[in-house]
Amino acid sequence: MDKSGPRLARALASLLTRGTWLACIVIAAGQAVSWSGGLTTGATITTAGIVLVVLLPVIRVGAVLAHFRSVGERKFMAGCVLVLVIIAASVIAGLGA
């Protein structure tokens, strides 16, 4: 196994921190638009921010998968793919319910 663990952890922390701040800004902008009278547009913008919050863990798994692919860790790649398949199956099941 390579020694890029701490670097990867910092990169993932940065990704999640920036993504969370971006989602918060988008949600706040949506609320501001709603309060100023644009209810439909504001709701759409707010929903986009919430979707971003929900997608952040998926983006993290994708980033970890890309890292494991670059270093050739097949077992960990398989684990990441399994997690993504479970998430996709959950989304599909949730949309069908």
PyMOL commands that set and color helices and strands:
alter all, ss='L'
color gray80, all
select helices_A, chain A and resi 5-35+39-71+74-96
alter helices_A, ss='H'
color red, helices_A
deselect
rebuild
show_as cartoon
